[in-house]
Amino acid sequence: MIFLLHWDPRGEVEDYVLHLVRGLRPHAERIVAMSNGALTPAGRERLESVADAVWERENVGLDAWGHKTAMERFGLDELAGFDELILMNTTFYGPIGSFASTFERMDAAEVDFWGMTEHARVVPNGFTGRGVMNRHLQSYWLAVRSRMFRSDEWLHYWENLPEIRTYLDAVLKWETELTTHFEELGFVDEVAYAGDHRTLNPAMFDPETLLDEGMPIVKRRIFFEDPMMLVNERVAAWRVALRMMESGYPADLLWPDLARHTAPRVLQTNSGAYAIDTDATSAYDAAHPLAIAVAVHVVAPSGLVRVLLSLRALPGPHDLYITVADEKTRSAVEAALAEVDDSHRAWVEVRVLERRGDRYGMEALVVALRDVIDSERYDVIVKLRAVERHRGADVQEHALASLLGTPNRTANALALLQSDATIGVVQAPIFAAGSQDLGDHPEAGFDAARSLARQLGIRVPLDDAIPLLPPSAAMLVRPAALRLLLDTTAVPSVRPHDHERDLDLLLGGARLRLITAAAGELGFRTFTTINARYAAALYDSLYFAFSGNELINAGPIAHLMYWLRKARPRVAQRVDRPYQRARRAWRTLREARGRQDEPGVEA
């Protein structure tokens, strides 16, 4: 008997949940899904297609009270007819391979309850700073044999379950106490994957060792954890994903789910969504060419010729749409078109949109070219800008070189979209070498983007500081990934001064910040393509940044230690030992806390 606890902020049911239930089906006589929160009609229908029953409740008491409610509703008399009860949630991907070997091995174990993984004992308790956090089975998977769940002790435990209002309550009053409570009553437990792990919390911070041991699940949290925490904990989430897929786990279950629930820059970093192109060969399938539209917004006509020349790298015919702010600029555009001949240019149209502050060309894209996006004629839109030669030329040149630098480079960028339906945006990287513009656009404020996202129904977490799409706004994008941005009636509640150009800047900047999140809401992820020469130029600076690892996501004390090592090495030597001891203690506390945002708690 399985009680599967589910929670989704949208009330929906992702494909990975259906896959999980189907994987459990051969090993369970009954599967009852309990949703902590209301489901959409479509979500409920999807869950009913794989579970024996689907129940909904208000999300009060988190997992503990969800399981308590499910058992009470099912009935203890009905439950008594089963040999094993499994309480689990949907905070993990699986099966990686099959659950068969796990169930076969644990069915033979003479135990009263068992879990997939455990959290080690921690002193002091990382959540309170004092006392002990007991070693415990982690609550995303708790299997209980009939001797235990039919006992008076089990009934008494749940009848007296304390009120749980917060995640901290769930950890301190339930998860970290349940194992010890029943051990002290004489019940015997076992961990399915209790190998030699290098961390207190292997489900989060040692997933590859667990995969080596044959564990058929991977925690979702790994992929949307703070990238700097994963660096410090030596977790390569991209490698975990690769191993999952090598074991047969479908990529189209993993990436769309994460795209809808993870800040775009976090997901790209954790998933390793970067392609370093050497220009050596082309991966583009010319036998099945993409229908391509090119959208160029002209900020300054002087930069248009360079853009038009770069389009010669496209692998086949394309339609060209150029947007300008006035009729005067249209004349200059027509002169540039006459100057640059391109045999691949099948169609040209120049459109006027009077938006003076549209620096990034985002308003031109979603307003002036809305019919192009909606037409379903194109597989991909190449979005570019033409800017002044003496202003932003390095950023512009870098964007063109990254996406359209050579025929092979362009073909390989398009091949990413051609070969992987989960990729919605392919972008150039931020131009960081010798440039002050690292993508932090003051006019594209976070508050304005967040306000616009609420109105557009975009619930993907937004990147806090630097948006993923660089200020060049150059990208290859599927028209379907832009759909949520086409509602031009939405205006940020955060307003600039009463000046039309300021509002255009705010809208364009906010949409720039939202491009990757809007794509993510629809299940598309973003890939960055980097040419090998630029990647080589960045290597030394990146290595230097990471060589001072304590500065990554660090506070003032770490920065002070870095300065002491450079300027006062003797002083640094005297204070380094106590400083390192303090860092180790903090790391232990932080690991114990687990940084868990999901409804299923794991200390």
GUSEFI-504411 format. One record per residue (C-alpha): residue number from 1; residue in one letter; x, y, z. Coordinates in Angstrom, 1 decimal, decimal comma. Example, Ala and Ser with C-alpha at 12.3 -4.5 7.8 and 13.67 -1.06 7.14 Angstrom:
% residues 2
   n res      x      y      z
   1   A   12,3   -4,5    7,8
   2   S   13,7   -1,1    7,1
This chain:
% residues 603
   n res      x      y      z
   1   M    0,0    0,0    0,0
   2   I    1,4    3,4   -1,0
   3   F    0,3    6,8    0,1
   4   L    1,8    9,3   -2,3
   5   L    1,8   12,9   -1,1
   6   H    2,0   15,5   -3,9
   7   W    2,3   19,2   -3,9
   8   D    2,6   21,6   -6,8
   9   P    2,4   25,4   -6,6
  10   R    0,2   25,5   -9,8
  11   G   -2,0   22,5   -8,7
  12   E   -0,6   20,6  -11,7
  13   V    0,9   17,2  -12,1
  14   E    4,2   17,0  -14,1
  15   D    5,0   14,0  -16,3
  16   Y    7,8   12,8  -13,9
  17   V    5,1   12,1  -11,3
  18   L    3,1    9,9  -13,7
  19   H    6,3    8,1  -14,6
  20   L    7,1    7,6  -10,9
  21   V    3,6    6,1  -10,2
  22   R    3,9    3,8  -13,3
  23   G    7,2    2,6  -12,0
  24   L    5,7    1,8   -8,6
  25   R    2,7    0,1   -9,9
  26   P    4,2   -3,5  -10,3
  27   H    5,2   -3,3   -6,6
  28   A    2,0   -2,0   -5,0
  29   E   -1,5   -3,4   -4,8
  30   R   -3,0    0,1   -4,1
  31   I   -1,6    3,6   -4,7
  32   V   -3,5    6,5   -3,2
  33   A   -2,4   10,0   -4,1
  34   M   -3,0   12,8   -1,6
  35   S   -2,6   16,4   -2,9
  36   N   -1,5   19,0   -0,4
  37   G   -3,5   21,7   -2,0
  38   A   -6,2   21,9   -4,8
  39   L   -5,4   20,3   -8,1
  40   T   -6,5   21,8  -11,5
  41   P   -9,1   19,7  -13,3
  42   A   -6,4   18,6  -15,8
  43   G   -4,0   17,8  -12,9
  44   R   -6,5   15,7  -11,2
  45   E   -7,4   13,8  -14,4
  46   R   -3,7   13,1  -15,0
  47   L   -3,2   11,7  -11,5
  48   E   -6,3    9,7  -11,7
  49   S   -5,0    8,0  -14,8
  50   V   -2,2    6,3  -12,8
  51   A   -3,4    6,2   -9,1
  52   D   -6,2    4,1   -7,6
  53   A   -7,6    7,1   -5,8
  54   V   -6,8   10,9   -5,7
  55   W   -7,7   13,0   -2,7
  56   E   -7,2   16,6   -2,0
  57   R   -6,7   18,5    1,2
  58   E   -5,7   22,0    2,4
  59   N   -1,9   22,3    2,7
  60   V   -1,9   22,4    6,5
  61   G    0,7   20,4    8,5
  62   L    2,9   19,6    5,5
  63   D    3,8   16,0    4,8
  64   A    3,2   14,7    8,3
  65   W   -0,4   15,8    8,5
  66   G   -0,9   14,8    4,9
  67   H    0,0   11,2    5,7
  68   K   -2,0   11,3    8,9
  69   T   -5,1   12,5    7,0
  70   A   -4,6    9,8    4,3
  71   M   -4,4    7,0    6,8
  72   E   -7,4    8,2    8,7
  73   R   -9,5    8,6    5,5
  74   F   -8,4    5,2    4,2
  75   G   -9,2    3,5    7,6
  76   L   -7,1    1,4    9,9
  77   D   -9,2   -1,7    9,3
  78   E   -8,7   -1,4    5,6
  79   L   -5,0   -0,8    6,0
  80   A   -4,7   -3,9    8,2
  81   G   -5,1   -6,1    5,1
  82   F   -1,7   -5,0    3,7
  83   D    1,8   -6,3    4,5
  84   E    3,6   -3,0    4,0
  85   L    2,7    0,6    4,0
  86   I    4,9    3,2    2,2
  87   L    4,6    6,9    2,9
  88   M    6,3    8,9    0,2
  89   N    6,2   12,2   -1,6
  90   T    7,0   13,4   -5,1
  91   T   10,3   15,3   -4,3
  92   F   12,4   12,9   -6,3
  93   Y   12,8   11,5   -9,8
  94   G   12,5    7,8  -10,4
  95   P   12,8    5,1  -11,2
  96   I   16,3    5,3  -12,5
  97   G   16,2    1,9  -14,1
  98   S   13,7    0,0  -11,9
  99   F   12,5   -0,3   -8,4
 100   A   12,6   -4,1   -8,6
 101   S   16,0   -4,8   -7,1
 102   T   15,3   -2,4   -4,2
 103   F   12,0   -4,1   -3,3
 104   E   13,4   -7,6   -3,7
 105   R   16,3   -6,9   -1,4
 106   M   14,3   -5,0    1,2
 107   D   11,4   -7,6    1,1
 108   A   14,0  -10,1    2,4
 109   A   15,1   -7,8    5,3
 110   E   13,8   -8,7    8,7
 111   V   12,9   -5,2    9,7
 112   D    9,9   -3,2   10,9
 113   F   10,5   -0,1    8,9
 114   W   13,0    1,1    6,3
 115   G   13,9    4,1    4,2
 116   M   15,9    4,8    1,0
 117   T   18,5    7,0    2,8
 118   E   19,3    8,3    6,2
 119   H   20,7   11,6    7,6
 120   A   23,5   11,1   10,1
 121   R   23,5   12,3   13,7
 122   V   24,5   16,0   14,1
 123   V   25,8   17,7   17,2
 124   P   24,8   20,4   17,8
 125   N   21,5   20,3   16,0
 126   G   21,9   22,5   12,9
 127   F   18,4   23,9   13,2
 128   T   18,6   25,0   16,8
 129   G   22,3   25,4   17,4
 130   R   22,1   23,2   20,5
 131   G   21,3   19,6   21,5
 132   V   21,4   16,7   19,1
 133   M   19,7   16,0   15,8
 134   N   19,2   12,3   15,8
 135   R   20,2   10,0   13,0
 136   H   17,0    9,3   11,1
 137   L   15,5    7,8    8,0
 138   Q   14,6   10,6    5,5
 139   S   10,9   11,1    5,2
 140   Y   10,5   11,2    1,4
 141   W   10,3    7,4    1,5
 142   L    9,3    5,6    4,7
 143   A    8,2    1,9    4,4
 144   V    6,5    0,4    7,4
 145   R    5,7   -3,3    7,9
 146   S    2,3   -4,5    9,3
 147   R    3,7   -5,4   12,7
 148   M    4,5   -1,8   13,2
 149   F    1,6    0,0   11,5
 150   R   -1,0   -2,3   13,2
 151   S    0,5   -1,7   16,6
 152   D   -1,0    0,4   19,4
 153   E    2,3    2,4   19,4
 154   W    1,8    3,4   15,8
 155   L   -1,8    4,4   16,4
 156   H   -0,9    6,4   19,6
 157   Y    2,0    8,2   17,7
 158   W   -0,3    9,5   15,0
 159   E   -3,2   10,4   17,4
 160   N   -0,7   12,5   19,3
 161   L    1,1   14,1   16,4
 162   P    1,9   17,7   17,3
 163   E    0,7   20,7   15,4
 164   I    3,0   21,5   12,5
 165   R    2,9   24,9   11,0
 166   T    6,3   25,4    9,4
 167   Y    9,1   23,5    7,7
 168   L   11,1   23,8   10,9
 169   D    8,3   22,3   12,9
 170   A    8,2   19,4   10,4
 171   V   11,9   18,7   10,9
 172   L   12,1   19,1   14,6
 173   K    8,7   17,6   15,6
 174   W    8,4   14,8   13,1
 175   E   11,1   13,7   10,6
 176   T   14,1   13,8   13,0
 177   E   12,2   12,2   15,8
 178   L   10,1    9,4   14,2
 179   T   13,0    7,0   13,7
 180   T   14,4    7,4   17,3
 181   H   10,9    7,2   18,7
 182   F   10,1    3,8   17,2
 183   E   13,6    2,4   17,8
 184   E   13,2    3,2   21,5
 185   L   10,0    1,2   21,4
 186   G   11,8   -1,8   20,1
 187   F   11,1   -1,6   16,4
 188   V   13,9   -2,4   14,0
 189   D   14,8   -0,2   11,0
 190   E   17,2   -0,4    8,1
 191   V   18,5    1,9    5,3
 192   A   18,3    0,6    1,8
 193   Y   21,4    2,5    0,6
 194   A   23,7    3,0    3,6
 195   G   27,1    2,8    2,0
 196   D   30,2    4,7    2,9
 197   H   29,2    8,3    2,2
 198   R   31,3   11,4    2,4
 199   T   28,5   13,6    3,7
 200   L   25,9   13,7    6,5
 201   N   23,1   14,0    3,9
 202   P   23,9   11,7    1,0
 203   A   20,5   12,1   -0,7
 204   M   21,4   15,7   -1,4
 205   F   25,2   15,8   -1,4
 206   D   26,4   12,4   -2,5
 207   P   24,0   11,4   -5,3
 208   E   26,6    9,8   -7,5
 209   T   27,7    7,4   -4,9
 210   L   24,1    6,4   -4,3
 211   L   23,6    5,8   -8,0
 212   D   26,8    3,6   -7,9
 213   E   25,0    1,6   -5,2
 214   G   22,0    1,2   -7,4
 215   M   19,6    3,6   -5,7
 216   P   16,7    4,1   -8,2
 217   I   15,9    7,7   -7,3
 218   V   17,5   11,2   -7,4
 219   K   16,2   14,1   -5,3
 220   R   14,8   17,0   -7,4
 221   R   16,3   19,5   -5,0
 222   I   19,8   18,8   -6,3
 223   F   19,0   20,6   -9,6
 224   F   17,5   23,8   -8,2
 225   E   19,8   24,2   -5,2
 226   D   22,1   27,2   -4,9
 227   P   24,9   26,5   -7,4
 228   M   27,5   27,8   -5,0
 229   M   26,4   25,4   -2,3
 230   L   26,7   22,6   -4,8
 231   V   30,2   23,8   -5,7
 232   N   31,2   23,8   -2,0
 233   E   29,6   20,4   -1,5
 234   R   31,3   19,0   -4,6
 235   V   28,1   18,0   -6,3
 236   A   28,0   18,1  -10,1
 237   A   24,3   18,2  -10,8
 238   W   24,9   18,1  -14,6
 239   R   26,8   14,9  -14,2
 240   V   24,0   13,4  -12,1
 241   A   21,5   14,3  -14,9
 242   L   23,8   12,7  -17,5
 243   R   24,0    9,5  -15,5
 244   M   20,3    9,4  -15,1
 245   M   19,7    9,6  -18,8
 246   E   22,5    7,1  -19,5
 247   S   20,5    4,7  -17,2
 248   G   17,4    5,3  -19,4
 249   Y   15,6    8,1  -17,5
 250   P   13,8   10,2  -20,2
 251   A   15,2   13,7  -20,6
 252   D   11,8   15,0  -21,5
 253   L   10,6   14,2  -17,9
 254   L   13,5   16,0  -16,3
 255   W   14,1   19,3  -18,1
 256   P   10,5   20,6  -18,6
 257   D    9,8   20,0  -15,0
 258   L   12,9   21,8  -13,8
 259   A   12,4   24,6  -16,3
 260   R    9,0   25,3  -14,8
 261   H   10,2   25,4  -11,2
 262   T   13,8   26,7  -11,3
 263   A   15,3   30,2  -11,8
 264   P   16,7   30,2  -15,3
 265   R   20,3   31,0  -14,4
 266   V   20,3   28,5  -11,6
 267   L   19,0   25,8  -13,9
 268   Q   21,5   26,6  -16,6
 269   T   24,4   26,5  -14,2
 270   N   23,4   23,3  -12,4
 271   S   22,5   21,5  -15,6
 272   G   25,6   22,5  -17,6
 273   A   23,5   23,9  -20,4
 274   Y   26,5   25,3  -22,3
 275   A   27,8   24,3  -25,7
 276   I   31,4   25,1  -26,6
 277   D   31,6   25,2  -30,4
 278   T   34,9   24,5  -32,2
 279   D   33,6   25,3  -35,7
 280   A   35,1   22,0  -36,8
 281   T   32,0   20,2  -38,0
 282   S   28,3   20,9  -38,5
 283   A   25,6   18,9  -36,5
 284   Y   22,7   20,6  -38,4
 285   D   20,4   18,2  -40,3
 286   A   20,1   19,8  -43,7
 287   A   17,8   17,1  -44,8
 288   H   15,2   18,4  -42,3
 289   P   15,8   22,2  -42,3
 290   L   14,3   24,6  -39,9
 291   A   12,0   27,3  -41,1
 292   I   13,8   30,5  -40,0
 293   A   12,7   34,0  -39,5
 294   V   15,2   36,8  -38,6
 295   A   13,9   39,7  -36,5
 296   V   16,3   42,7  -36,4
 297   H   15,5   45,8  -34,4
 298   V   17,4   48,8  -35,6
 299   V   18,5   51,0  -32,7
 300   A   21,0   52,7  -35,0
 301   P   21,2   52,2  -38,8
 302   S   25,0   52,4  -38,8
 303   G   25,2   48,9  -37,3
 304   L   22,8   47,3  -39,7
 305   V   25,3   46,4  -42,5
 306   R   27,3   44,3  -40,0
 307   V   24,2   42,4  -39,0
 308   L   23,1   41,8  -42,5
 309   L   26,6   40,4  -43,4
 310   S   26,4   38,0  -40,4
 311   L   23,1   36,5  -41,8
 312   R   25,1   34,9  -44,6
 313   A   26,1   32,3  -42,1
 314   L   22,6   30,9  -41,9
 315   P   22,4   27,4  -43,5
 316   G   19,4   28,1  -45,8
 317   P   16,7   30,5  -46,8
 318   H   15,2   32,8  -44,2
 319   D   12,6   35,6  -44,0
 320   L   13,9   38,9  -42,7
 321   Y   11,8   41,3  -40,6
 322   I   13,3   44,6  -39,7
 323   T   11,7   46,9  -37,1
 324   V   12,4   50,7  -36,8
 325   A   11,2   53,6  -34,8
 326   D   10,3   56,0  -37,6
 327   E   10,1   56,5  -41,3
 328   K   13,5   58,3  -41,5
 329   T   15,2   55,1  -40,2
 330   R   13,3   53,1  -42,7
 331   S   15,0   54,9  -45,5
 332   A   18,4   54,2  -44,0
 333   V   17,5   50,5  -43,7
 334   E   16,5   50,3  -47,3
 335   A   19,9   51,7  -48,3
 336   A   21,7   49,1  -46,2
 337   L   19,6   46,3  -47,7
 338   A   20,6   47,5  -51,2
 339   E   24,3   47,5  -50,1
 340   V   24,3   43,9  -48,8
 341   D   23,3   41,1  -51,1
 342   D   22,3   37,7  -49,6
 343   S   21,1   34,9  -51,7
 344   H   19,4   33,2  -48,7
 345   R   17,2   36,1  -48,1
 346   A   13,8   34,9  -49,3
 347   W   11,6   37,7  -47,9
 348   V   12,2   41,2  -46,5
 349   E    9,7   43,4  -44,7
 350   V   10,4   46,7  -42,7
 351   R    7,9   47,6  -40,0
 352   V    7,6   50,9  -38,1
 353   L    6,9   50,8  -34,3
 354   E    7,2   54,2  -32,6
 355   R    8,8   53,1  -29,4
 356   R   11,7   55,4  -28,7
 357   G   13,0   53,7  -25,6
 358   D   13,0   50,1  -27,0
 359   R   16,7   49,6  -26,4
 360   Y   16,6   45,8  -26,4
 361   G   14,1   45,4  -29,2
 362   M   11,8   43,4  -27,0
 363   E    8,7   45,6  -27,6
 364   A    9,4   45,5  -31,3
 365   L    9,5   41,7  -31,1
 366   V    6,2   41,1  -29,2
 367   V    4,2   44,0  -30,6
 368   A    5,3   44,7  -34,2
 369   L    6,1   41,0  -34,9
 370   R    3,3   39,4  -33,0
 371   D    1,7   38,0  -36,1
 372   V    5,0   36,5  -37,2
 373   I    5,3   34,7  -33,8
 374   D    1,7   33,5  -34,0
 375   S    1,8   32,4  -37,6
 376   E    3,2   28,9  -37,0
 377   R    5,2   29,4  -40,2
 378   Y    8,6   29,3  -38,5
 379   D   10,5   26,8  -36,3
 380   V   12,9   29,4  -35,0
 381   I   13,3   33,2  -34,8
 382   V   16,8   34,7  -34,9
 383   K   16,5   37,9  -32,8
 384   L   19,2   40,5  -33,2
 385   R   19,8   44,3  -32,8
 386   A   21,6   46,8  -34,9
 387   V   23,4   49,4  -32,7
 388   E   25,8   52,2  -33,1
 389   R   29,3   51,2  -34,1
 390   H   31,0   53,2  -31,4
 391   R   28,5   52,3  -28,6
 392   G   28,1   48,8  -27,4
 393   A   30,1   47,6  -30,4
 394   D   32,0   45,0  -28,4
 395   V   28,8   43,5  -26,9
 396   Q   27,2   43,5  -30,3
 397   E   30,1   42,0  -32,1
 398   H   30,5   39,3  -29,5
 399   A   26,8   38,3  -29,8
 400   L   27,0   38,1  -33,6
 401   A   30,3   36,1  -33,4
 402   S   28,8   33,7  -30,9
 403   L   25,6   32,9  -32,9
 404   L   26,5   33,8  -36,5
 405   G   30,3   33,9  -36,5
 406   T   30,8   31,1  -39,1
 407   P   28,5   28,8  -41,0
 408   N   29,4   25,8  -38,8
 409   R   28,9   27,8  -35,6
 410   T   25,5   29,0  -36,7
 411   A   24,5   25,5  -37,9
 412   N   25,5   24,0  -34,6
 413   A   23,5   26,6  -32,6
 414   L   20,5   25,8  -34,7
 415   A   21,1   22,1  -34,3
 416   L   20,6   22,4  -30,5
 417   L   17,0   23,4  -31,2
 418   Q   16,7   20,9  -34,0
 419   S   17,8   17,9  -31,9
 420   D   16,3   18,7  -28,4
 421   A   12,7   19,7  -28,1
 422   T   13,2   20,8  -24,4
 423   I   15,5   23,7  -25,5
 424   G   13,5   26,8  -26,3
 425   V   16,2   29,5  -26,3
 426   V   19,8   29,4  -27,5
 427   Q   21,7   32,6  -26,6
 428   A   25,1   34,2  -26,7
 429   P   26,9   34,4  -23,4
 430   I   27,3   37,7  -21,5
 431   F   30,3   39,6  -22,8
 432   A   32,6   39,7  -19,8
 433   A   36,1   40,2  -21,2
 434   G   37,0   43,9  -21,0
 435   S   33,5   45,1  -20,6
 436   Q   31,6   46,7  -17,7
 437   D   28,2   45,5  -19,0
 438   L   27,7   42,2  -17,2
 439   G   24,0   42,2  -17,8
 440   D   22,8   44,0  -14,7
 441   H   20,4   46,4  -16,3
 442   P   19,2   49,1  -13,9
 443   E   16,2   50,0  -16,0
 444   A   15,2   46,3  -16,2
 445   G   14,4   46,3  -12,5
 446   F   13,5   43,1  -10,7
 447   D   10,3   44,6   -9,2
 448   A    9,0   45,6  -12,6
 449   A    9,8   42,2  -14,1
 450   R    8,1   40,4  -11,1
 451   S    5,0   42,6  -11,5
 452   L    4,8   41,8  -15,2
 453   A    5,4   38,1  -14,5
 454   R    2,4   38,0  -12,2
 455   Q    0,1   39,5  -14,8
 456   L    1,4   37,2  -17,5
 457   G    1,0   34,0  -15,4
 458   I    4,8   33,4  -15,2
 459   R    5,5   31,5  -11,9
 460   V    9,0   30,4  -12,6
 461   P   11,3   31,9  -10,0
 462   L   13,2   34,9  -11,3
 463   D   17,0   35,3  -11,1
 464   D   17,7   37,8   -8,3
 465   A   20,3   40,0   -9,9
 466   I   21,7   39,4  -13,4
 467   P   19,1   38,0  -15,9
 468   L   20,2   35,0  -17,9
 469   L   19,6   36,7  -21,3
 470   P   22,6   39,1  -22,0
 471   P   22,1   42,8  -22,8
 472   S   22,7   42,1  -26,5
 473   A   19,3   40,4  -26,5
 474   A   20,6   38,1  -29,2
 475   M   19,1   34,7  -29,4
 476   L   17,6   31,9  -31,4
 477   V   14,2   31,2  -30,0
 478   R   11,3   28,9  -30,7
 479   P    8,1   31,0  -31,4
 480   A    6,2   28,8  -29,0
 481   A    8,6   29,8  -26,1
 482   L    7,5   33,5  -26,6
 483   R    3,8   32,9  -26,3
 484   L    3,3   34,2  -22,8
 485   L    5,0   37,5  -23,6
 486   L    2,5   38,3  -26,4
 487   D   -0,1   39,8  -24,0
 488   T    0,9   43,5  -24,5
 489   T   -1,9   44,7  -22,2
 490   A    0,2   43,8  -19,1
 491   V    2,1   46,8  -17,7
 492   P    4,3   46,7  -14,6
 493   S    2,8   48,2  -11,5
 494   V    6,2   49,7  -10,8
 495   R    6,2   52,8  -13,1
 496   P    9,0   55,2  -14,2
 497   H    8,7   58,9  -14,4
 498   D    5,9   60,1  -16,6
 499   H    7,8   59,9  -19,8
 500   E    7,0   57,7  -22,7
 501   R   10,6   56,7  -23,4
 502   D   11,1   55,7  -19,8
 503   L    8,1   53,4  -19,9
 504   D    9,4   51,8  -23,2
 505   L   12,7   51,2  -21,4
 506   L   11,0   49,7  -18,4
 507   L    8,8   47,4  -20,5
 508   G   11,6   46,3  -22,8
 509   G   14,0   45,7  -19,9
 510   A   11,3   43,7  -18,0
 511   R   10,5   41,5  -21,0
 512   L   14,2   41,0  -21,5
 513   R   14,5   39,7  -17,9
 514   L   11,4   37,5  -18,4
 515   I   12,3   35,8  -21,8
 516   T   13,9   32,8  -20,2
 517   A   11,4   32,6  -17,4
 518   A    8,5   32,8  -19,8
 519   A   10,0   30,0  -21,9
 520   G   10,5   28,0  -18,7
 521   E    6,9   28,4  -17,7
 522   L    6,1   26,6  -20,9
 523   G    8,6   23,8  -20,2
 524   F   11,5   25,1  -22,3
 525   R   15,0   25,5  -21,0
 526   T   17,8   27,9  -22,2
 527   F   21,1   26,9  -23,7
 528   T   24,2   29,1  -24,1
 529   T   26,5   28,6  -27,0
 530   I   30,1   29,7  -26,6
 531   N   32,8   29,7  -29,3
 532   A   36,0   28,0  -28,3
 533   R   38,1   31,2  -28,6
 534   Y   35,9   33,1  -26,2
 535   A   35,8   30,2  -23,8
 536   A   39,6   30,1  -23,8
 537   A   39,8   33,8  -23,1
 538   L   37,6   33,4  -20,1
 539   Y   39,3   30,4  -18,6
 540   D   42,0   32,1  -16,6
 541   S   39,7   34,7  -15,1
 542   L   37,2   32,0  -14,1
 543   Y   40,0   29,9  -12,6
 544   F   41,3   32,9  -10,7
 545   A   37,8   33,6   -9,3
 546   F   37,3   30,0   -8,1
 547   S   40,9   29,7   -6,7
 548   G   39,6   32,0   -3,9
 549   N   36,8   29,7   -3,1
 550   E   35,9   31,2    0,2
 551   L   34,9   34,4   -1,7
 552   I   32,1   32,5   -3,5
 553   N   28,9   33,6   -2,0
 554   A   30,9   34,7    1,0
 555   G   30,6   37,4    3,6
 556   P   32,9   40,0    5,0
 557   I   35,0   37,7    7,1
 558   A   36,0   35,6    4,1
 559   H   36,9   38,7    2,1
 560   L   39,0   39,9    5,0
 561   M   40,9   36,6    5,1
 562   Y   41,5   36,9    1,3
 563   W   42,9   40,3    1,7
 564   L   45,1   39,2    4,7
 565   R   46,7   36,4    2,7
 566   K   47,6   38,9   -0,1
 567   A   48,7   41,9    2,0
 568   R   49,5   40,5    5,5
 569   P   50,5   36,9    5,1
 570   R   52,0   36,5    8,6
 571   V   48,8   37,7   10,2
 572   A   46,9   35,4    8,0
 573   Q   48,9   32,4    9,1
 574   R   48,2   33,1   12,8
 575   V   44,4   33,4   12,3
 576   D   44,0   30,8    9,5
 577   R   43,6   27,7   11,8
 578   P   40,7   29,0   13,9
 579   Y   39,2   30,5   10,8
 580   Q   39,2   27,1    9,1
 581   R   37,7   25,4   12,2
 582   A   34,9   27,9   12,2
 583   R   34,3   27,3    8,5
 584   R   34,0   23,6    9,0
 585   A   31,6   24,1   11,9
 586   W   29,4   26,4    9,7
 587   R   29,5   23,9    6,9
 588   T   28,3   21,1    9,2
 589   L   25,4   23,3   10,4
 590   R   24,5   24,4    6,9
 591   E   24,5   20,8    5,6
 592   A   22,3   19,8    8,5
 593   R   19,8   22,5    7,7
 594   G   19,5   21,1    4,2
 595   R   18,1   24,3    2,6
 596   Q   14,9   22,5    1,7
 597   D   12,0   24,3    0,1
 598   E    9,9   21,3   -0,9
 599   P    6,9   20,0    1,0
 600   G    8,6   16,7    1,7
 601   V   11,1   17,5    4,5
 602   E   14,5   16,0    4,8
 603   A   16,9   17,1    7,5
